[in-house]
Amino acid sequence: MSALRLRKYAGYTPDVTDPEVFMSRRLLAVALSALVGVAAAAEFQPIEERMSARDFRASGLDKLSAEELANLNRWMNGEEVRLVGSAPAGGDTASAGPEGVGFEKGMFDRPDGPEEITTRFSGSFDGWSGRTRFPLENGQEWRQIEGGKLVVGTPISNPQVTLKRGFSGVWRLQVEGYNSTVKVERVK
C-alpha cells in the first residue's frame, strides 16, 4: 500500500504541496483531458447511417426531403436548423390553401404558425372510428389518420373542437367534453 493510502487511512488529510498528492491529481487531470478529447473527436454519424434501411423506412424518415433530412441531422448534432418553406404572404394562415396550417410537409415547417386552432364541428358529431372525416365551421376538413374509436352516446350538434400541433408537426383533434384525442391530417 502506498504511503499516501496509509496516511489517508490514518486520518491524514493530504496537503496539495505533497509531491505524491500533486502527481496523483495531475495524472487524473491528464486522463480526464484525454477522455474528453476522444469524445469530442468522435465524428457525428447521420441518422440514415445509424439506422438500417428497414428501420429508416418503418419510421417514415424516407418521406423527408433531402433538406428536411439534413435539418434533422443538424438538430441531432446540436447545430442550428434552417427553416424549410415559408409562410404565405399576408392573409390568414388558418384558412389558407394548401400552404396553410395543417398542410405542413415536415416537422420543421411553419414554426411561426398557430400551435392550436379552436373552432366548431360542422353538423352532428357522433364520434370517430377508422378514417372519420371532420368538417369544421371554419371551412377546413380534417381526417383521422390513426386507429382508435370514440363512441358518443347521443350525437352532438356543432361541438367545439380544438386542434393542437405537436412537436413533430402532427395534429391532434379533441372535442369539447371528451378527454380523448385523435391524430388527424388536413384534407381541405
FENFENKA-V598807 format. One line per field, one symbol per residue. phi: phi as a letter, one per 20 degrees, with the letter a starting at -180 (. if undefined). A space follows every 10 residues. Layout:
# FENFENKA-V598807
phi=???
This chain:
# FENFENKA-V598807
phi=.ffffffffe neefefefgf ffffffffff ffffffffff ffefdgffef dfgfffffen ffefffffff ffffffenef defdmbfffm neffdffgef gndfeafdfl feffebcdbc feoedcobam dfdcfdfenf cccfccfpbc ddgdgdelff ccdceegene dcdcegncef ccfccedb
